Amino acid sequence: MSFRPNGMMIYKTEAEIALMKESATLVSKTLTEVAKVLKPGMTTIQIDTLCAKFVKDHKAIPSFLHYRGYPFTVCASVNDVVVHGFPNNSELKDGDIVSIDMGVILNGWHGDHAYTFILGEVEKEVLDLVRVTKESLYKGIEKATVNNRVGDIAFAIQEHTERKHGYGVVRELVGHGLGRSLHEDPQMPNYGKRGSGPKLKENLVLAIEPMINLGKKEVYTEDDGWTVRTADGKPSVHFEHDVCVKKGKALILSDYSIIEAAEKANANLNTSYYN
C-alpha cells in the first residue's frame, strides 16, 4: 500500500523487535491457515473471512481493515492482479496463482507480509516467475545489513528478476519501514543503484516485497482505487517478509517455513518450483 514518507526512520529496541516478531509470526500463522485449505472452488472472500476470524481469535487487529478506506482484512491478488486485490465471490480455478497480503496489530506493533500460492498445474514460465520472485526476496534480504543502503537491497532484487530473467519490476509500488505504523520510512523500491539511498542502521525494520511481472513493468489501477493490474494482462507475483537490519546478517521476523510446510501438505497447491 502506498504512503507518504516523512523522512524519519524509526529504530527499535531489542524488546520492541521481540514484540514485532510476535506480530510478524501471527501473520505467518494466519497465512499458514490459508495454505492448509486453499483449493480450486474456494473464493477469496472465504479466505478473507478465515483470516479475519483467526486474527480475532488471537486477540489481534487486522492492519489493513479500514486503513485509508480499505474494506477487507486481506488483499487477495489473482493472476494479473499485482497487489491490493479485493476479496470477492469468484471461485478460484486450477491454474490460478493468488497472492495473499495481510497485516496485524498485536501489542501495538504491526506485522505485514505476503505469499503467492499456485493452484494446480501452471505453465513452466509461471512456475519460474514464482521461483525467481521468491529468490529475489532473499537476495534483497541478504543486503539488509548495517552500513548498506536502501539501493543495495533494491539493486539485488532488480538484478535477479529484471536483468537476469527479463521480468518487469513494478516501479509504482514499494516496500516500506514497519513499526507502530503500518508504513514508515524508508520507502523500499525493488529497483535502484547500489550504494544509493538512505544508509541502513541496526534495528530498522523493513517490509521488503518484490512485486514482479511476467511481462512488462507497466501497471494500472482499477476504478475501485485499489486493485492494481499488469497493463499487458500477464501474471504477477508478490512475496514479502518483515526484516530487521542487523550487523552481518539480517534478522527475518516473519516465518515462511510454516507456510511452506502447510503448502507442501496440501495436494491442491503446486510446489514443484521449490529447489
N, C-alpha and C positions, 0 to 999 in steps of 0.2 A: 504494500500500500504506500502511496506517495506521501511525502511530508515536507514541511519547510524547515530546513536546518537553521539553528540559531548560532552556529559557530562554536558551541561549547561542548566538549567531550567530558563525560562524567565517568570517573574511575571509581570502582567499587572496592570495599574492604573484603578481606577473606570471608568474614561472616556473611556479608551480603552475597558473595559469589556462591556460598553454600546454599543460601535460600534460592538464588536464581537457578541453581542446579535442580532443586526440588521442582520449581516451576517448569523448567525445560523437560524434566523427566516425566512430569504429568502429561505434557503434550505428547511425548513419545509413547506413553502408555495408552493414551487415547487413540493415537494412530494405529497402535497395535490391535486395539479392538476392531478398528476398521479392517485391518489386514486379515483378521480371523474370519470375517463374514462376507467380505466383498465378493460378488459374483455377478454374472450376467443376469438381467432381470431385476436387479436391485436398482433403486433410484437414489439420486444424490440427496434428495430431501430426507430419505430414510437415514442416510449417513449423517446428515446434519442433526437429526433427532437423536440418533445414537450418541454422537459426540456431546451434544448438549446435556444429555442425561448423565453421561459418565463424568463430565466436568462438575456438574452439580453434586453428584454423589460423592465427589472427593473434595467438597467444600471450597471449590474454586469458582471463579467468574470467567466466562468467555471474554477474551480480549477484543474480538472482532465485533461482537454483537452490539449494534448501535454506535460503533466507532465511526464518526463522521457520517452517520446515517446508514451504515451498512446493516442490512436487515437479518443476517444469519450468523450462526456460530462458526461455520467453516466457509472457506472458499473452495468450491469443487469445480475444477477446470478440466474439461474433457476434450481430448484430441487437439483441435486447433485453438482452443482457448488457452492463452498463455498463463493468466492469473485472474483472480477476482471473479471467477465464475459463480453465478447464483445457483445454489441448490434448487433442483426442480423435480417434477414428477416423470420425466422421461426415463425409460428403462435403459440401463447400461447394456451394451451388447458385447458379445465375443469380438475381440479385436480392438476394443476401445482402450485408450490409456487415460488415466484420471489422476490428476494431482489434487491432493487434499492438503490445504494450508490452513493452519489454525493457531490460536494463541490462548493462553490462560493467564489470569492474575491469581497468584497464590501468595499469601503473606505479604501482599503489596508489591510483588515483583512479577514481571511478565516473562513467560516463555513463549516462543514463536518459531515454529518451523514447519516444513512441508516435505511431502514424499510423493513420488509418482509411481502408481501401480499400473501393471499391464494385465488386462483381462484376456485370457486365452491366447490364440495364435495371432501374431502380427508379422509384418514383413521384416526381413533382416535389417533393413535400413532404420526401422523404428527401434528395434532392439539395440542397435548400435548407438542411436541417439540417446536412449535411456542410459546405457552403459557409460558413454563418454561424458554426458552431463553429470552423472554421479561422480565419475572420476575427477572431473574438473572442480567439483566442490572440495574434494580433499586436496587437490593441487593448490587451491586458494588457501585452505586452512593451514597448509604447511608454511605459508608465508605470514601467518598471523602471529608474529613473534615480536618481542621488544626491539625497537630501533628500525624495523622495517617500516614501510609506508603503505598507505591505502593502495597506491598504484601498483605495488608489488603483488598484492592479492589479485587485483583486477587484471594485471598482465598475465598472471599464471592461468587464470580461468580463460581469458581470451586466447592465449597461446594454444591451449589444449583443444578448445572447441572450434574456434574460427580459423586460426592459422593452420592447425594440424589437420582438421577434419572438414573444414569448409562450411560449418554451420553458421546460422545467423545469431549473433549475440544481441539481445534486445537492449536498446540504448535508453528507452524512456523510463524504465523501471529498475530500481536498485535495491540492494540490501541496506542495512542501517545499524546504528547502535541500538542497544536494548537495555532496559533497566526498569525503573519505576514508571517510565513512559514506554509505550509500545514503539515509538520511533524517536530515537535520539541521534545525535551526531556521533560519528561522521556518516555521510552517505557512502555506500559501498557499491560502486558500479562494477560490472563484470567485464569491463574493457578499460584499457588505460596503459600508461607508460610506467615501466619500472623506475623506482626512485622518485615518483611524483606523489603529490597529495600529503595529507597530514601524517606525521610520524606516530607510530603505534607505541603506546606505553603500557606498562603492566596493569592488568585488571580492567582494561577496557573490554566490554562485552559487545560482540558483534553478531548480527544475524546475517550470515553470508549465504546468498541464494542465487546461484546461476539460473537464469531463465533463457533457454537455448532452443532455437527454432531449427527444424529440419531444413527449411528453405531459407528465404531471405530474412533479414533482421527486422523489416518493417512490420508494424502492428497498428491496429486501430481500436478505439473504444466504442462499444455499442451505445445505443441511445439510453440504456439504463444508467450510464455514467460510471459503470464499474467494470463490466466484462471486457477484457482485452483479448483480442484475437489476432492471429497472424494474418497479414494482408494477403498472402498467397494461399491461405487455406490449408497449409501443411501443418503437421503436428508440432507441438511444442512441449518441452519437458522442464520441470521445475523441481529442484531439490534445495533444502535449506537446513542448516544446522545453527545452533546457538554456540558461540565460541568465545572463550576468554583468552585474551592476549597474555602470553607468559614469556619468560626468557627461555630460549632454546626450542621449546615445543609448545604449541597452543594446547589449551585445555578445552575439549569438546564437552559441553554441558548436557546436550541432548544425546539420545541413545538410539541409534538405528538398529543395534543388534537385536533388540526385542521385536522390532517391527519386521526385520528380515526373517527371524525365526518363524513368526506367525505367517508371513508371506510364503515361505517355503513349505509350510504345513498345509496351505490352502491350495487344493488341486485346481481351483479356478483361476489362480494367478500364475503368470508366466515369469519364471526367474532364470530362464536359460541364458540371460545376458551376464549372469554372475561369472566372475573369473574362477 
